[in-house]
Amino acid sequence: MNEAALQAIWRTVKNIPRGEVATYGAVARLAGLPGRARLVGYALKVAPAGLRLPWHRVLGAGARISFPPNSPEHAEQSRRLRAEGHTVTRGRLARSPRTRLDELLWKP
């Protein structure tokens, strides 16, 4: 695996501000790796715990939590997103009416 690509992804995720989220695809684009959304998922999976990345701020397309609905990871991501002011319904983040679909980062 390309260490530079992983570092770019980790740096991008680390910079997602509290209360905002990004899709895997948006993280890939912002990291200079367009079309590599799956690599973002891999990078989060192998990230050292010491990085303390805000992994919960990264969502699938359509603002969906990518973990299986009844998994502990799904529950934890939902809990963390709600703690930051987001509304999560059936594994999907509710977006504000003022949010445009083409925005890379979404605010509650």
N, C-alpha and C positions, 0 to 999 in steps of 0.2 A: 504494500500500500504506500502511496505517496505521502510521506510525512508532511510535506509543505501543504498539501491539499487539506489534510486533517487539521493542521494548525490554523489554516484560513477559515475553516468551518467553525472550529472552536472559538476563534476570535470573534467571528460574526455573531454566534449565539450568545457569547458573553456580553456583547454590546446591545442586545435587545433590552430596552428599558423596561423597568417594572411597570406593569399595567398594559403593556403592548405585547403583541404576538406576531409571528411570521410563519408562513408555510415552509415546508421543506424546500420547495422550489424557489421561494424567495431567498431563503438562506443560501442556497446554492448560487443563485445569481449574484447576491451581494458579496459572496466569497470569491467571485470571479470564476465560478464553475457552472455556467448555465447548462441546464439539462441533466444535472447530476443530483437530483433530489434524493435518490436512493443512497447515494454516498453520504448525504447528510445523516440519514438514519443510521448508517453503519458507524459514522464518526461519533454520534452520540452514544451508541452502544459500547464502543471501545474507549470512550473518554475516561481518563484517570479520574477517580472520585475527588482527588485533591483539587481539580480544576473548579469544582463547585459550579458547574454550568447551569443556567436557568433552562434546562431541557424542557420543562413544562410549557414554555412559551412558544414551542415549535409544534405546529399543527399540520395535519394533512390538508389536501385540497378541500375547499368548501368549509374551511375552519373546523374540521373534524378531528377528534382525538383518534389516533391511529391504533391504539392498543385495543385488544378485544374488550367488549363492553363489561364483562364480569370479572376482568382481571384486576389484581391489586394495583398494577401500573395505571390502568384507566381511572380507578378510584383516586389514586394519589394525584394524577394530573388534574382531574376535575377539582379536587380539593384545593390544590395550589392556585389554579386559575380563579376559582371563586374567592380565595383569600386576597387576590389582587383586584377584585372588583368586577370580574367577568360573570356573565350569566351563561351557564352551561346547561343545555337541555338535550337529553338523549344523545350525549356524546358530541354535541356540536356547540360551538361558541356562537352566541347571539351577537350580531354586529349592530352597531349604532346606525340609524338611518342616514347619518351624515357621512358614513364611510363609503368610499367608492370601491368598486370591485377590483380596480387595477392597482390599488395601493398595496405596497409591500408589507407595511406594518399596520396593524389594526389596533384601534383604541376602543375601550368599552364605551 
